[in-house]
């Protein structure tokens, strides 16, 4: 846009000059080219539009002179309503652009234009301020002058707003002035140089050195020419070395270098420290910036300190005590020779920069560091404190230590000084006197000595830890009262046994200081004096509460394991009982036409399926068998739970349930989710001994980021919420924190295992969900179980494609099962669908039949668990007789529950496995697949 405007402006200038020149030839000067006069410009309107939108003002003028007076007729393009400079101008059909009150420099501006006219110049340029309504504006004006005749001129001017540039220049000048002022007052010298050439041969320096206080002290009034170096060889004794340093840095491509050198002037010798930064800006060209600091006084002070150091070293190194100095980070600054000898180092300077962790054990070093940091932070010294020093080789020593903070001239703490004196021998002597008491105090068992007046006279730290009472609170108290031992018979037996037999061993029920009931395993021994007279009783005791609880848990786990084994056996028998019923359904259905009969048949079929599911639930709970997750529609589980509750819960409990028709599914284990609902409902029932309302609600819920922060354990996403609430007693705060703990129960003995809620929490966690609980004492409790939901229908599981039940082609099948109903119904189903069947009751009979008709038999279907010879052994024997025989194993135990039976062995030999009860369609499809593997 700026280029376009500039182009139009230039075009306008030259066009106007051309027109003005022609107008002078053909007629008088007109203010603005309008009407026919504008026909000389084909793009005149375009130029006006560009000027109006730009930040440029174009003007033209006729100037005449009479004597020494100049008369101006100035015009601008019309209708520039948007042009900022036009709005600043006071010209509206007037002969002048600016009013004097607008233009602070109007006198200078008139002088500039008059001088250009008098000298016959072709033009002039100037910048000037104009006062606008909002602020001061700076304008730049470029004017072209053409002689129109004697004492007559045509002028064309272009005015541009340069306010922002002017402000930027003022800001830069101000910044440069401030920086120069800082440098002039700074006690350092800063230089900048451009270096060109080859560092190995010849290089040329072009330097710039702004004035500063240090520069003036060194050079006084002398200036450094740009093409000269800052120093001369006569000024710097180390001239050769500093030249080599700079050339080496350039040659090796270093980012900079640091050096120290002296500068000798007629009045003073300076010691200077120089830090130089290098940047390569082209081949053989570098830009260097250096900062030079005067360190003369520091070096002189260091020399004075060296003299004092000699005197101080003689004093410190002639004492046998350890004397050392450390900085704020507890690093050694200096140690004396006696300390160096004990550290095993040849020179004391080897310890500088190291810490206690380099010489002592880690524990001692950490404690020392903590103590020293406290001293330096608070400013409080440590006087005569005895410390144990532990060395890496295991040796230890005791020292009496004094440490005081070190301060600088400003009273700021910079470190500390310490003096340590070895007091090991005295400490060892004192330790022997306390050894026996320490043994008792440091025992892992609680130690308590009770005198004959039944008052505690000794109470060790372990006793404090076990029961919570500290030594000062326990001494002088009766232990029966202190520990709240309410079994008087046990206390009496303890005292009598200790008095008569000298010892007693048993368990005591006690209460800790915080009110917990614990079990103490106690060993009591009678203590006698030098005259063999009883003085009291020594009681060693330990808290075995956790041990007893672990034993109870183990016993409970063994019971659960036994139940699981029993359940597995029952499941096998139940599945065998259910199998004939499931088998019989397809045989009975075609023979029934009465709707009532079909309804009865459907009820029997549903009952059989429910029974099979119940067996799986028993096994899943008792044996905790793993299972795969699959889509679960929870509304069906709720109906089952509600039906069970209505039939079994007291009539005083009203049962309500509610769920939406579009309830989302969850990917999980139906049996386990059923167990969660059942456990929560049973707990709700037990919380309402006098009746109440049990509510079961299922709903879809989407949790966003904000909601997730308000619910413990929640995550954003889609959830299915199962809510089980009651109007019972509620959960007290002291019980609430223990409800998820396994085996914790508030029910009376024999009425609760303490596993209900822990099982709920475990199952929900296994489903990647969480549980929310709200309860109020006297008003009930509500458990909300959140399970990840599948929003858009149920995921599709891999299932067999539907097809017609295949018919046999007269193949001979050997059916082996010790259960006669299964053999009979199985034979009927297979025969009905085109197969020939021979059957027998056990493996021994099956081998005999197979030997007789081995060539004709196409498939063997065998139960796994049979008398005389089981299915696994039978399968192995038949495969040896005829390796290509196809084998189908079946069992009342599932794959998951049959790991300890013959099922795994049978599965290895056979080609397929069915779990009882299975329906006729499953059997026929499996038989067809084994007989026709290519299909």
QUILIN-V746391 format. One record per helix or strand. SS is the DSSP state (2 for helix, 1 for strand). FROM is the first residue (numbers start at 0). TO is the last residue. If there is no record, write none. Layout:
ss={SS;SS}
from={FROM;FROM}
to={TO;TO}
This chain:
ss={2;2;2;1;1;2;2;1;1;1;2;1;1;2;2;1;1;1;2;1;1;2;2;2;1;2;1;1;1;2;1;1;2;2;2;2;1;1;1;2;2;1;2;1;1;2;1;2;1;2;2;1;1;1;2;1;2;1;2;1;2;1;2}
from={1;34;43;55;68;83;105;122;135;151;162;187;202;212;238;255;268;284;295;321;331;336;347;355;359;361;381;395;412;423;445;455;460;470;478;487;502;516;533;544;594;629;633;652;664;669;691;704;716;732;755;769;779;811;819;835;842;856;870;885;902;911;919}
to={25;39;52;65;75;87;117;130;148;160;184;196;208;218;250;263;281;293;315;326;334;342;350;357;359;377;390;406;421;440;450;458;466;473;481;500;510;527;542;588;622;631;647;658;667;685;702;709;725;735;765;775;789;815;831;839;852;862;880;890;908;914;930}
